[in-house]
Amino acid sequence: MKTAVEYVPRHAAALVAEALADTRVVILNGARQVGKSTLAERVLREAPRWTARFLDDPQTRLAAAEDPVGFLDFDGLMLIDEVQRVPDLWLAIKNAVDRDPRPGRFILTGSARLLALQSIPDALPGRSETIELWPLSQGEIDSEPDGFVDAVFSAGALLQARNTGLSKAGYLARVARGGYPDAFRRDTPRRRNRFFSSYLNDIMVRDVRQVADIERVADMRRLIALLGGRCGCLLNMASLARELTITEPTVRRYIQILETIYVIQLIPAWSSGATGRVMRAPKLMFVDSGLVNYLQAPGGAGQGGGLMENFVMSELARQLTWAETSASLFHYHDREGREVDAVLEDSTGRIVGIEVKSAQTIRPEDLHGLRYLKEKLGSRMHAGYVLYCGEESLSFGDGIGCLPISALWTARP
């Protein structure tokens, strides 16, 4: 475990350094409080000449707005933190890198998906690369390889995972802790809850208002509370609208805002002509398990399977940002009730199915969805795993097995 003063190395640091070597502008996106500025400054100090500009500072923000061209006049690598605060800088950056196309000119950070903001006038096509920074992964916290995605696609047989000794209570403690650096470093649930309470207040006051002018902030807060109880579920916009007594288009707009500021992510449905009729609705995932645990159980660690599923899905989503394997994350749910919590599909069409169970034992019915996909997909189904709170790695035949959830961060490619 890291101490409160120790920097936690991030997988994304290597991605940023690689991009700066051949790309003019590197955009580092991610939720508030995930460590974007800290990571950017670490990378920055490796450059021979660098400077950092922080637009949360009113004087710096005024200078950027009044004289964007002069603000960018620097012969080296410049970090501009929270760049979405001065949208006029965007065109000035485009002009600067067009006139001087050397790689490694700018690192831009933002607490929103910058290219989704209407205030941003141009997406810098061909000039930029975007890297997403998530809350800390379990591998980053424990100094483990975080190689599950690469391992499952590269393995010729089912993986075997070492026993980390984690019990269900240990997993639930990790769920409740989450990955925001300032939250996981706090020693007690009470102190973490204070962080999450302040965090929600901050995104309402700052992030939501930066992205959109919404009339009733109270409705957004009620929506977040409702979504907290539906993590791991298919998203039903009409049901949410009825419960909130607001229109469905308003719910859709609010959901889009929460995605833009990295509070939630929607996992799309996976389908194939070989399988049954699927439910097209996306599945709801919170970017941080600690935040959704706080929404469900402010007094301590929740117990629901939805929380454990959210935890696993968010770890998979993190790994996809740095994995060598090019793959996408989906879920499967058909109209006959068959489902697989996570479906990973690589660029060649190979499928790895993952079921998540918060129990410490596996039941025959836990394998039904994976066996169905194997039957329908044949050799295209590379492997299927049940990730659970037990300790053993076992095979159930036909390329289907079980692994402890900790294999997510201990597996080596």
C-alpha positions, 0 to 999 in steps of 0.5 A: 500500500502506498503512503499518503505522500508517495506518488503512484506511478501511472500506466498512462505516463508511458502513453503520454511520453510516447505520444509527445515524441511524434504528436504536436498536441497531447490531450489528457482527459479524465474526471476531476481529482484523478491526478491529471495535473500531477501526471502531466507535471511528471512527464513535463519535467522530462522535457529539456524546456517546459512551462506550465499554465494553470487556468484555475488561477484567475490571473492566468485565465485572464491572460489567456483570454485577453491575449491567447497568441502571446499566452502560447509564445514559448519555445518548448513544451507547454502544459495548459491545465483545465484548457476548457476554461478558455475555449478561445485558446483552441484556435490559437493552439491550432494556429501555433502548431500549424506554423511550427509542426514540431512534435511535443508542443503542448499537453492539454488537460481537462476534466471533461471529454474536451472534444465533446464540448460545444464550446471547443471550436475545432478538434485539431484533426491530425494534430493531436492524440487524446489519452484518458486518465481514469481513477487509480487501477488496482494494479497501480495501487498494488504495483501489479502488472494490470495485464488481464486484457492482454493475457486473456487474448494471448493465452493459448489455454485458460489462465491460471491466477495466483492466490492473493488471499483476498476474501469477499470482504477484502474485495468489498473494501476495495470497491468502497475505497475506489481509485480517486487518489485523495479517497484511497489514501484516507484511512477511514470510511468516514473520511472517504465519505467526506471526500465523495460528498465534497466531490459531488458538490464540486462537480455540480458547482463547477463541471456540470456548469462548464459543460451545459447550462441546466436549469434545475441542478436538483434534478441532476443530483436526484438523477445521480442518486437514482443511477447509483442504485442501478449500476450494472443494470440496463439503462432505461431512460423512460423509467428514469424520466417517470421516476424523476417526473422530467422529460425523457429528452432531459434525462438523455441530455443529463446522462450525456453530461455525466458521461462528458464529465467522466462520472459514468460510462455507458457500455454498449450492447454486443450482438451477432447474427449467430445469437438470439435477439438482443436487448439494445439498451446500454449498461450503466457503469460508474467510472469509480466504484468508491463513488457509486458505493457511497451513493448506495451505502454512505455508512460503509461497504455495500453488498450488492452484486451490481457493485462488484460488477461495476468494479470489474467493468471499470477495471477492464475499461481502465486496462483497455486504455493501455493494453497492447490488444486492441479491444472493445468492451460490451455486454450481452443480454438477449430477450430470452434472459441469457446474459454475459456481464462483459464481452471483450471483442478484439480487432480480429473478432475474437471474443472473451466473455466474462461473468462477475459473481460476488459469491465465493463459489460457482454454481452451474447456472453461473456458466449458462451465458458463457456456454451459450456464446460458446455454442453459438460462436464456436472457435470465435469464442476465444475464452470465457471466465467467471470472475468471483470472490473465491481463490481457485482457478478452475476449468469447466471445459470448452474453454470456460473457467473461473478465476479470482477477481484479483486476476484482473490486476495480477495477470501478466500478458 
